[in-house]
Structures are given as C-alpha cells and as structure tokens.
Amino acid sequence: MKTILFAVLILCAGTQLAYAYIGPGLGVGVIATVLGILGSIILAVFAVVWYPLKRLFKKTWRSRNAGDK
C-alpha cells in the first residue's frame, strides 16, 4: 500500500505543464451546453408549475362565466 502511494506521489510531483491551445470552438460548445442545460431546467420547472395553474385558472374562469348565463 505504501509503495502504491509513493508511486502516485512521484508521478504527480513529476508532471509538467502542458501548453496546449484550446480553440474558440470549445468555448462556444461549453456555452451552448450550459445554456441548453439551463434552458431545459427552466422549461421543466415551467411545465411543472404552469399546467396545474392553467387548469385552476380554467376552472375558476368557467365557474365565474357560468353564473353570468
């Protein structure tokens, strides 16, 4: 167990920086992914909240208009 830990520490201590270019396409992809996830969460919350409220509004609207006839 100690040898595995020692080997991992040696490997981590010996790493160097990798100077790699990340193009603008990756940034646009990350932004699109984040906006897609946020949009789907907002739509899910809207669907869960709006449709029961819509039924309630229709029911109250029908009961109000039924008394007018």
Number of C-alpha atoms within 10 A of each C-alpha: 6 7 8 9 10 11 12 12 11 11 10 10 9 8 8 7 5 6 6 6 6 8 8 9 9 10 11 11 11 12 12 12 12 12 12 12 12 12 12 12 12 12 13 12 11 11 12 11 11 13 11 11 12 11 11 12 12 12 11 12 11 11 11 11 9 9 7 6 5
